[in-house]
């Protein structure tokens, strides 16, 4: 049965990217105003903000070492990845978490003699 697609569940359907021209065609077919839909869609700001996932201790340590050395390849090795996107995501997550006050790195120093 080549060319036949599996039907998506309701949640899968709404999580997928829809084709604009197809949505417009169906709105018009059902008697809805595509322009009114566009205005309502652009005005809708009811989506909750994304919550920042706390970085792991390994991510924090890797990013702090990167901030000192500037060695991006070492950052990827520390995160056990070859993906620049994964390393960039970890870097963003740690820096943003630090900016929000979530990570207060305090290195213990030896007591003065």
C-alpha positions as CSV (number, residue, x, y, z in Angstrom):
1,X,0.0,0.0,0.0
2,X,2.5,2.6,-1.1
3,X,1.5,6.2,-0.8
4,X,-1.0,5.6,2.0
5,X,-0.5,7.5,5.2
6,X,-1.3,6.3,8.7
7,X,-4.0,8.5,10.3
8,X,-2.6,10.6,13.1
9,X,-4.2,10.7,16.5
10,X,-5.8,14.0,17.6
11,X,-2.8,15.0,19.7
12,X,-0.3,14.1,16.9
13,X,-2.4,16.1,14.4
14,X,-2.3,19.3,16.4
15,X,1.4,18.9,17.3
16,X,2.3,18.8,13.6
17,X,2.9,21.7,11.3
18,X,-0.1,22.4,9.1
19,X,0.1,23.6,5.5
20,X,-1.1,27.2,5.3
21,X,-2.7,27.0,1.8
22,X,-4.5,23.8,2.8
23,X,-5.8,25.3,6.0
24,X,-7.0,28.4,4.0
25,X,-8.8,26.2,1.5
26,X,-10.6,24.2,4.2
27,X,-11.6,27.4,6.1
28,X,-13.1,28.9,2.9
29,X,-14.8,25.6,2.1
30,X,-16.5,25.6,5.5
31,X,-17.5,29.3,5.2
32,X,-15.0,30.7,7.6
33,X,-13.0,33.9,6.9
34,X,-9.3,33.1,6.4
35,X,-8.5,36.8,7.2
36,X,-10.5,36.7,10.4
37,X,-8.7,33.5,11.4
38,X,-5.4,35.1,10.7
39,X,-6.2,38.1,12.8
40,X,-7.4,35.9,15.7
41,X,-4.4,33.6,15.4
42,X,-1.9,36.5,15.5
43,X,-3.7,38.1,18.4
44,X,-3.7,34.9,20.5
45,X,-1.1,35.1,23.2
46,X,-2.5,32.5,25.5
47,X,0.4,30.1,25.2
48,X,2.2,29.6,28.4
49,X,5.8,30.5,28.5
50,X,8.3,27.7,28.2
51,X,9.9,26.7,31.4
52,X,13.6,26.5,31.5
53,X,14.9,23.0,32.3
54,X,17.6,23.2,34.9
55,X,21.0,22.2,33.5
56,X,22.8,19.2,35.0
57,X,25.9,19.5,37.1
58,X,27.9,18.1,34.1
59,X,26.5,20.7,31.8
60,X,27.3,23.5,34.3
61,X,30.9,22.2,34.7
62,X,31.4,21.8,30.9
63,X,30.1,25.3,30.2
64,X,32.1,26.9,32.9
65,X,35.3,25.2,31.5
66,X,34.3,26.4,28.0
67,X,33.8,30.0,29.3
68,X,37.4,29.9,30.5
69,X,39.1,28.1,27.6
70,X,36.9,29.0,24.6
71,X,37.5,25.5,23.3
72,X,34.2,24.5,21.6
73,X,35.5,21.0,20.7
74,X,36.4,20.4,24.4
75,X,32.8,21.5,25.3
76,X,31.4,18.9,23.0
77,X,33.7,16.2,24.4
78,X,32.7,17.2,27.9
79,X,29.1,16.8,27.0
80,X,29.8,13.5,25.2
81,X,28.4,14.7,22.0
82,X,29.6,15.5,18.4
83,X,26.6,17.7,17.8
84,X,27.1,21.4,17.8
85,X,23.4,21.9,18.3
86,X,23.4,19.9,21.5
87,X,26.5,21.8,22.8
88,X,24.8,25.1,21.9
89,X,21.6,24.1,23.6
90,X,23.6,23.2,26.8
91,X,25.5,26.5,26.6
92,X,22.3,28.5,26.2
93,X,20.6,26.6,29.0
94,X,23.4,27.2,31.5
95,X,23.9,30.8,30.6
96,X,20.2,31.6,30.8
97,X,19.8,29.6,34.0
98,X,22.7,31.6,35.5
99,X,21.2,34.9,34.3
100,X,17.9,34.0,36.1
101,X,19.8,33.4,39.3
102,X,19.5,29.6,39.2
103,X,23.2,28.7,39.3
104,X,25.4,30.4,41.8
105,X,28.8,28.7,41.3
106,X,31.0,29.3,44.2
107,X,34.3,27.5,44.2
108,X,35.7,26.8,47.6
109,X,39.1,28.3,48.1
110,X,41.7,27.1,50.5
111,X,41.6,28.9,53.8
112,X,44.4,31.5,54.2
113,X,47.3,30.2,56.2
